[in-house]
Every structure is written in structure tokens, then in C-alpha cells.
Amino acid sequence: MTEVDYRQAAPPANGPSTANLADILERVLDKGIVIAGDIKIDLLDIELLTIRLRLFVASVDTARKAGIDWWETDPALSSKAARSELREENDRLRERLEALESADDGDVSSASASTRTKDKAGS
């Protein structure tokens, strides 16, 4: 009887090198990758819907180098941005309150002046 060798052969030494997922991810995040596509739905030469997709996958540093930093000013993603938005809203409300109070003070002053004028005229 002959024996069958079930061992697998070793991969070729000079073949393509394999990279693990971590190496690929590191390379993509370091350089960045852009995926773009358009979806159009037409019916009888009438455009019903157009969707433009743009996906940019990169590390934070790479995105900043590309001029992308919207997450720093989005209140839903940044507590610093949320505090800044609350501070701005608070300042606007204070200005409105001061304007209303000064308008009320002007109304009170003119009302008391007209009352004094009426009192003098009646005397």
C-alpha cells in the first residue's frame, strides 16, 4: 500500500507578501482614501432623484491636513462646540433682554413724564 501525504505545501518564498488587516488599515488612515459615486434615477428622460456620495476615510491628522475638521464645531460631536453654542445663545438672549428692558424703561419714563404734564395742566 502507498501512503498519502496530507501535509500542505509551504507557500512560495518569493510570492506576493501578505499584509494583515492592521497594516492595511494603518496605510489607509495614514494616506486617506476617497470613495465617490453618483446614483441617478430617471424616468422617460426626467430626472427623479440624484444622490451624490462622497466618502473620505482617513485619520484625524490626515483629515486636518486636507482641511476637514467639521467634527470640532458640531455640538452633537464636541462638548467644546456645545459649550460655545450655549455661550453664544446666552449672549444673544442677554442682548435681547437688555433691549427689552431699555425699551420698557423708555416707556416708563415717557409715561411718567406725560402723567406729570397732565397733572400740571389740571392744576
LUMSEVO-683554 format. One record per residue (C-alpha): residue in three letters; x, y, z. Coordinates in nm, 3 decimals, decimal comma, always signed. Last residue first. Example, Ala and Ser with C-alpha at 12.3 -4.5 7.8 and 13.67 -1.06 7.14 Angstrom:
<sites>
(site SER (+1,367 -0,106 +0,714));
(site ALA (+1,230 -0,450 +0,780));
</sites>
This chain:
<sites>
(site SER (-5,374 +12,221 +3,849));
(site GLY (-5,502 +12,005 +3,561));
(site ALA (-5,222 +12,111 +3,325));
(site LYS (-4,962 +12,029 +3,586));
(site ASP (-5,111 +11,685 +3,647));
(site LYS (-5,130 +11,616 +3,274));
(site THR (-4,763 +11,707 +3,227));
(site ARG (-4,665 +11,488 +3,522));
(site THR (-4,857 +11,197 +3,372));
(site SER (-4,689 +11,257 +3,036));
(site ALA (-4,348 +11,244 +3,203));
(site SER (-4,442 +10,927 +3,392));
(site ALA (-4,546 +10,756 +3,067));
(site SER (-4,233 +10,877 +2,884));
(site SER (-4,008 +10,739 +3,157));
(site VAL (-4,199 +10,409 +3,180));
(site ASP (-4,190 +10,362 +2,803));
(site GLY (-3,814 +10,436 +2,792));
(site ASP (-3,752 +10,195 +3,079));
(site ASP (-3,956 +9,930 +2,894));
(site ALA (-3,746 +9,978 +2,578));
(site SER (-3,429 +9,954 +2,791));
(site GLU (-3,560 +9,632 +2,944));
(site LEU (-3,645 +9,486 +2,603));
(site ALA (-3,303 +9,572 +2,460));
(site GLU (-3,129 +9,433 +2,770));
(site LEU (-3,330 +9,110 +2,740));
(site ARG (-3,246 +9,079 +2,371));
(site GLU (-2,876 +9,128 +2,445));
(site ARG (-2,892 +8,869 +2,726));
(site LEU (-3,064 +8,622 +2,493));
(site ARG (-2,794 +8,667 +2,229));
(site ASP (-2,517 +8,618 +2,489));
(site ASN (-2,684 +8,301 +2,621));
(site GLU (-2,716 +8,163 +2,267));
(site GLU (-2,346 +8,231 +2,206));
(site ARG (-2,250 +8,063 +2,536));
(site LEU (-2,470 +7,763 +2,455));
(site GLU (-2,306 +7,729 +2,112));
(site SER (-1,959 +7,750 +2,268));
(site ARG (-2,047 +7,491 +2,528));
(site ALA (-2,175 +7,258 +2,254));
(site ALA (-1,861 +7,321 +2,046));
(site LYS (-1,641 +7,226 +2,342));
(site SER (-1,858 +6,919 +2,407));
(site SER (-1,790 +6,804 +2,052));
(site LEU (-1,993 +6,559 +1,846));
(site ALA (-2,351 +6,689 +1,871));
(site PRO (-2,228 +7,047 +1,900));
(site ASP (-2,053 +7,021 +1,560));
(site THR (-1,759 +7,263 +1,553));
(site GLU (-1,475 +7,015 +1,610));
(site TRP (-1,646 +6,747 +1,399));
(site TRP (-1,624 +6,975 +1,094));
(site ASP (-1,244 +6,944 +1,077));
(site ILE (-1,160 +6,878 +0,711));
(site GLY (-0,882 +7,091 +0,568));
(site ALA (-0,694 +6,804 +0,400));
(site LYS (-0,421 +6,827 +0,666));
(site ARG (-0,699 +6,807 +0,925));
(site ALA (-0,828 +6,488 +0,761));
(site THR (-0,479 +6,334 +0,770));
(site ASP (-0,446 +6,415 +1,140));
(site VAL (-0,791 +6,276 +1,219));
(site SER (-0,712 +5,954 +1,036));
(site ALA (-0,864 +5,892 +0,696));
(site VAL (-1,172 +5,764 +0,517));
(site PHE (-1,337 +6,013 +0,284));
(site LEU (-1,672 +5,908 +0,144));
(site ARG (-1,854 +6,109 -0,120));
(site LEU (-2,198 +6,002 -0,237));
(site ARG (-2,408 +6,204 -0,476));
(site ILE (-2,774 +6,106 -0,489));
(site THR (-2,987 +6,215 -0,783));
(site LEU (-3,359 +6,154 -0,800));
(site LEU (-3,641 +6,196 -1,048));
(site GLU (-3,455 +6,311 -1,357));
(site ILE (-3,697 +6,305 -1,646));
(site ASP (-3,566 +6,129 -1,958));
(site LEU (-3,860 +5,886 -1,954));
(site LEU (-3,796 +5,800 -1,589));
(site ASP (-3,455 +5,879 -1,446));
(site ILE (-3,294 +5,764 -1,121));
(site LYS (-2,937 +5,875 -1,070));
(site ILE (-2,684 +5,740 -0,823));
(site ASP (-2,345 +5,907 -0,810));
(site GLY (-2,024 +5,773 -0,662));
(site ALA (-1,712 +5,869 -0,475));
(site ILE (-1,476 +5,677 -0,250));
(site VAL (-1,180 +5,873 -0,122));
(site ILE (-0,895 +5,711 +0,070));
(site GLY (-0,660 +5,858 +0,325));
(site LYS (-0,281 +5,831 +0,335));
(site ASP (-0,224 +5,748 +0,702));
(site LEU (-0,569 +5,601 +0,761));
(site VAL (-0,540 +5,374 +0,457));
(site ARG (-0,185 +5,261 +0,544));
(site GLU (-0,275 +5,190 +0,906));
(site LEU (-0,584 +4,997 +0,797));
(site ILE (-0,379 +4,786 +0,556));
(site ASP (-0,116 +4,710 +0,818));
(site ALA (-0,382 +4,622 +1,078));
(site LEU (-0,563 +4,394 +0,833));
(site ASN (-0,257 +4,178 +0,771));
(site ALA (-0,036 +4,217 +0,473));
(site THR (+0,056 +3,925 +0,253));
(site SER (+0,373 +3,932 +0,051));
(site PRO (+0,341 +3,822 -0,310));
(site GLY (+0,543 +3,515 -0,393));
(site ASN (+0,921 +3,474 -0,342));
(site ALA (+0,906 +3,216 -0,064));
(site PRO (+0,629 +3,010 -0,220));
(site PRO (+0,376 +2,897 +0,037));
(site ALA (+0,465 +2,572 +0,220));
(site ALA (+0,296 +2,259 +0,087));
(site GLN (+0,014 +2,114 +0,284));
(site ARG (+0,061 +1,790 +0,469));
(site TYR (-0,173 +1,510 +0,368));
(site ASP (+0,098 +1,273 +0,239));
(site VAL (-0,069 +0,962 +0,105));
(site GLU (+0,089 +0,626 +0,186));
(site THR (+0,107 +0,352 -0,068));
(site MET (+0,000 +0,000 +0,000));
</sites>
